Amino acid sequence: MTNYAAKTVDEYIASAPSVAHAHLQNLRTLIKSAEPQSEEGIHYGKPYYKFHGYLIGFDAYKHHIGIEIWTDKLDDKEREALEKAGYKTGSRTFQVRYNQTLPSALIEQMIKAQIRRNLA
């Protein structure tokens, strides 16, 4: 759900489908916990987080959240772990349906890996 009217992540979450609110808040907390100095903002109509470059972004849809790690592609091990746990993956994205739990440990690991890439 790209929302070009949202100017803040709070506005974006408030305008998302109500079924998404808990997942989006949890994801936001997880990202800020993984890198407290990350800059939060709306880019391309969706929430993105930066720390020495883009880290991660997300988008709410009717039935799922799309999560994008800002890299060329998901690592093969990350992709395998996500798919094995039932998450649908794309080249550098994955989906979390609202009836699924966030793969918090893996998301944190992916953010930390992106931080290392950004600092390199």
C-alpha positions in Angstrom: 0.0 0.0 0.0 2.1 2.8 -1.2 0.9 6.0 0.5 2.3 9.2 -0.9 0.1 11.3 1.4 1.8 9.9 4.5 4.6 12.2 5.8 5.6 10.1 8.8 5.7 6.4 9.7 3.0 7.1 12.3 0.7 8.4 9.5 1.6 5.5 7.3 0.8 2.9 9.9 -2.5 4.7 10.9 -3.6 4.6 7.2 -2.7 0.9 6.7 -5.3 -1.8 7.1 -6.2 -2.3 10.8 -5.1 -6.0 10.6 -1.6 -4.7 9.8 -1.1 -2.3 12.7 0.3 -4.7 15.2 2.8 -6.3 12.7 3.9 -2.8 11.5 4.4 -1.5 15.0 6.4 -4.7 16.0 8.5 -4.4 12.8 9.2 -0.7 13.5 10.3 -1.6 17.1 12.5 -4.4 15.9 14.2 -2.2 13.3 14.8 0.6 15.8 16.1 -2.0 18.3 18.5 -3.5 15.8 19.9 0.0 14.9 18.8 2.7 17.3 20.6 5.4 15.2 18.7 4.5 12.0 16.9 7.4 10.4 13.2 6.7 9.9 11.3 8.3 7.0 8.9 7.9 4.2 10.5 7.3 0.8 8.7 6.2 -2.4 5.4 6.3 -0.4 6.5 3.7 2.2 8.6 3.5 5.4 12.3 3.1 5.0 15.2 3.2 7.5 18.7 4.5 6.7 22.0 4.1 8.4 24.9 5.1 6.2 22.5 4.2 3.3 19.3 2.4 3.1 18.8 -0.6 5.5 15.2 -1.8 5.2 11.7 -0.8 4.1 8.3 -2.2 4.4 4.9 -1.9 2.8 1.5 -3.0 4.0 -0.9 -4.8 1.7 -4.4 -6.3 2.1 -3.1 -9.8 3.2 0.6 -9.3 4.0 3.5 -7.0 4.7 6.3 -6.7 2.1 9.7 -6.3 3.6 12.7 -5.2 1.6 16.3 -5.5 2.6 18.3 -2.9 0.7 20.7 -5.2 -1.0 21.2 -6.7 -4.5 19.4 -9.9 -3.4 18.6 -11.9 -0.4 21.4 -14.2 0.8 20.8 -17.8 -0.2 20.8 -19.0 3.5 18.3 -16.2 4.4 16.1 -17.1 1.5 16.2 -20.8 2.4 15.4 -20.1 6.1 12.5 -17.8 5.1 11.0 -20.2 2.6 11.4 -23.2 5.0 9.4 -21.2 7.6 6.6 -20.5 5.0 7.4 -17.0 3.9 7.2 -16.1 0.3 10.4 -14.5 -1.1 11.4 -12.3 -4.0 14.8 -11.2 -5.2 15.4 -8.9 -2.2 12.0 -9.0 -0.6 9.8 -11.3 1.5 6.2 -11.3 2.6 4.8 -11.9 6.0 1.1 -12.7 6.0 -0.9 -11.3 8.9 -1.5 -14.8 10.3 2.3 -15.4 10.5 4.7 -14.1 13.1 7.5 -11.8 12.2 10.8 -13.7 11.8 12.4 -11.3 14.3 15.7 -13.0 14.7 16.3 -13.3 11.0 15.2 -9.7 10.3 17.6 -8.5 12.9 20.4 -10.6 11.4 19.6 -9.2 7.9 19.6 -5.6 9.2 23.0 -6.1 10.9 24.4 -7.6 7.6 23.1 -4.6 5.7 24.7 -2.3 8.2 28.1 -4.0 7.6 27.6 -3.7 3.8 26.7 0.0 4.2 29.8 0.7 6.3 32.1 -1.2 3.9 
